[in-house]
Amino acid sequence: MEANVDNKGVRLGMWLFLYTEIMLFGGLFVLYAAYYYRYSQDFIAAGRETELFIGTLNTAILLTSSFTVASAIAAMKRESKKAVLVFLSITIILAMAFLVNKYFEWSHKFEHGFYPGSNKLANEMGKSMFFGLYFTLTGLHALHICIGIIVLSTCLGLTAAGRITAERINILENSGLYWHLVDIIWIFLFPLFYLLL
């Protein structure tokens, strides 16, 4: 009974943490909406400079990683340690692939002068605001991906060491919840920056 209460407390704590993350990104989404309203045409024009293929590829990568982390949790409940290790490893590799794609995308933007404060955008306030928000939001999201890699790598190590089991699965389940949030945030970011009409 006491363990069950502790599990509920851990889960509640995780949901409260996720709520603060939602509030953080929610506030930034409201800021985006305000500037989009003011500079609609500039935002649409700037959106054409984003890499739709890379954005779509990264969306597919994160959706797949969401499946693999859920599969790791399901495998742990079946007490299939080997499957857990495989699915967590795949999730971490996919997360790293996302960051590699993001690195190339950002590099391309800097090479072509699409960043706030560049000479190219000096007289284009709307486009400068778009790319300011682009780098802020996708950069913050990439930071969350890095944290996710650390958390999932810790779960991988703890699972390999036998410290995460079907009976002690809280850390893995909470890590999965965090990773799903990271994926959901990207689902909102993708249309805001890559699918503007």
C-alpha positions as CSV (number, residue, x, y, z in Angstrom):
1,M,0.0,0.0,0.0
2,E,2.8,2.4,1.0
3,A,4.7,1.7,-2.3
4,N,1.5,2.4,-4.3
5,V,1.2,5.8,-2.5
6,D,4.8,6.6,-3.3
7,N,4.3,5.6,-7.0
8,K,1.3,8.0,-7.2
9,G,3.4,10.8,-5.6
10,V,6.2,10.2,-8.1
11,R,3.8,10.2,-11.0
12,L,2.0,13.4,-9.7
13,G,5.4,15.1,-9.4
14,M,6.2,14.2,-13.0
15,W,2.9,15.6,-14.3
16,L,3.5,18.8,-12.4
17,F,6.9,19.2,-14.0
18,L,5.5,18.5,-17.4
19,Y,2.8,21.1,-16.7
20,T,5.5,23.7,-16.1
21,E,7.1,22.8,-19.4
22,I,3.8,23.2,-21.2
23,M,3.4,26.6,-19.6
24,L,6.9,27.6,-20.8
25,F,6.3,26.6,-24.4
26,G,2.7,27.8,-24.3
27,G,3.9,31.3,-23.4
28,L,6.3,31.2,-26.4
29,F,3.6,30.0,-28.7
30,V,1.4,33.0,-27.6
31,L,4.4,35.3,-28.3
32,Y,4.7,33.7,-31.8
33,A,1.0,34.2,-32.4
34,A,1.2,37.9,-31.5
35,Y,4.2,38.5,-33.9
36,Y,2.6,36.4,-36.6
37,Y,-0.5,38.6,-36.4
38,R,1.6,41.7,-36.7
39,Y,4.0,40.4,-39.4
40,S,1.9,37.8,-41.2
41,Q,3.4,38.3,-44.7
42,D,6.9,38.5,-43.5
43,F,6.5,35.3,-41.4
44,I,5.0,33.5,-44.5
45,A,8.0,34.7,-46.7
46,A,10.5,33.7,-44.0
47,G,8.8,30.3,-43.6
48,R,9.7,29.5,-47.2
49,E,13.3,29.7,-46.2
50,T,13.0,26.8,-43.8
51,E,14.0,23.2,-44.9
52,L,10.7,21.4,-45.3
53,F,12.4,18.1,-46.0
54,I,14.6,18.2,-42.9
55,G,11.6,19.3,-40.8
56,T,9.5,16.5,-42.1
57,L,12.3,14.0,-41.6
58,N,12.8,15.2,-38.0
59,T,9.1,14.8,-37.4
60,A,9.2,11.2,-38.7
61,I,12.3,10.6,-36.5
62,L,10.6,11.9,-33.3
63,L,7.4,10.0,-34.0
64,T,9.3,6.8,-34.4
65,S,11.3,7.5,-31.2
66,S,8.0,8.0,-29.4
67,F,7.0,4.5,-30.5
68,T,10.3,3.0,-29.5
69,V,10.3,4.5,-26.0
70,A,6.7,3.3,-25.5
71,S,7.9,-0.1,-26.7
72,A,10.7,-0.1,-24.1
73,I,8.2,0.5,-21.3
74,A,5.9,-2.2,-22.6
75,A,8.9,-4.6,-22.9
76,M,9.9,-3.8,-19.3
77,K,6.4,-4.7,-18.1
78,R,6.8,-8.0,-19.9
79,E,10.2,-8.4,-18.1
80,S,12.0,-8.5,-21.5
81,K,15.2,-6.8,-20.5
82,K,17.0,-7.3,-23.8
83,A,14.1,-5.7,-25.7
84,V,14.1,-2.8,-23.3
85,L,17.8,-2.2,-24.0
86,V,17.3,-2.5,-27.8
87,F,14.3,0.0,-27.8
88,L,16.1,2.5,-25.6
89,S,19.2,2.3,-27.7
90,I,17.2,3.0,-30.8
91,T,15.4,5.9,-29.2
92,I,18.7,7.5,-28.2
93,I,20.1,7.0,-31.7
94,L,17.0,8.6,-33.2
95,A,17.4,11.5,-30.8
96,M,21.0,12.0,-31.9
97,A,19.9,11.8,-35.6
98,F,17.4,14.6,-34.9
99,L,20.2,16.8,-33.4
100,V,22.5,16.1,-36.4
101,N,19.8,17.2,-38.8
102,K,19.1,20.3,-36.7
103,Y,22.8,21.2,-36.8
104,F,22.9,21.1,-40.6
105,E,19.7,23.0,-40.8
106,W,21.0,25.8,-38.5
107,S,24.3,25.9,-40.3
108,H,22.5,26.4,-43.6
109,K,20.6,29.3,-42.0
110,F,23.7,31.0,-40.8
111,E,25.5,30.5,-44.1
112,H,22.7,32.3,-45.9
113,G,22.3,35.1,-43.3
114,F,18.9,34.0,-42.0
115,Y,19.4,34.9,-38.3
116,P,18.5,37.9,-36.2
117,G,21.0,40.7,-36.4
118,S,22.4,39.6,-39.8
119,N,23.0,42.2,-42.5
120,K,20.5,40.3,-44.7
121,L,17.6,40.9,-42.2
122,A,18.7,44.3,-40.9
123,N,15.8,46.1,-42.5
124,E,13.3,43.3,-42.3
125,M,11.8,43.3,-38.8
126,G,9.2,40.7,-39.5
127,K,11.6,38.2,-40.9
128,S,14.1,39.0,-38.1
129,M,11.4,38.3,-35.5
130,F,10.5,35.0,-37.3
131,F,14.1,33.7,-37.2
132,G,14.5,35.0,-33.7
133,L,11.6,32.9,-32.6
134,Y,12.7,30.0,-34.8
135,F,16.1,29.8,-33.2
136,T,14.7,30.4,-29.7
137,L,12.0,27.7,-29.9
138,T,13.9,25.1,-31.9
139,G,17.0,25.7,-29.8
140,L,15.0,25.3,-26.5
141,H,13.5,22.1,-28.0
142,A,16.9,20.8,-29.0
143,L,18.1,21.5,-25.4
144,H,15.1,19.3,-24.2
145,I,16.3,16.6,-26.7
146,C,19.8,16.7,-25.2
147,I,18.3,16.4,-21.7
148,G,16.2,13.5,-23.0
149,I,19.3,11.7,-24.3
150,I,20.9,12.0,-20.9
151,V,17.8,10.7,-19.1
152,L,17.2,7.8,-21.5
153,S,20.9,6.9,-21.4
154,T,20.6,6.8,-17.6
155,C,17.6,4.5,-17.9
156,L,19.6,2.3,-20.3
157,G,22.5,2.0,-17.8
158,L,20.1,1.4,-14.9
159,T,18.3,-1.3,-16.9
160,A,21.5,-3.0,-17.9
161,A,22.5,-3.0,-14.2
162,G,19.2,-4.5,-13.2
163,R,18.1,-1.5,-11.2
164,I,15.1,-0.8,-13.3
165,T,12.7,-3.7,-13.3
166,A,9.0,-4.4,-14.0
167,E,8.5,-3.8,-10.2
168,R,10.6,-0.6,-10.2
169,I,9.6,1.0,-13.4
170,N,8.8,4.5,-12.3
171,I,11.9,6.2,-13.7
172,L,11.5,4.6,-17.0
173,E,7.8,5.5,-17.2
174,N,8.5,9.1,-16.2
175,S,11.3,9.3,-18.7
176,G,8.9,8.1,-21.4
177,L,6.4,10.8,-20.4
178,Y,9.1,13.4,-20.7
179,W,10.1,12.1,-24.1
180,H,6.5,12.1,-25.3
181,L,6.2,15.7,-24.3
182,V,9.3,16.6,-26.3
183,D,7.7,14.9,-29.3
184,I,4.4,16.7,-28.8
185,I,6.1,20.0,-28.6
186,W,7.8,19.3,-32.0
187,I,4.4,18.5,-33.5
188,F,3.4,22.1,-32.7
189,L,6.7,23.6,-33.8
190,F,6.7,21.8,-37.2
191,P,3.7,23.6,-38.7
192,L,4.6,27.0,-37.1
193,F,7.9,27.1,-38.9
194,Y,7.7,24.7,-41.8
195,L,4.1,24.8,-43.1
196,L,3.2,28.5,-43.1
197,L,0.7,29.5,-45.8
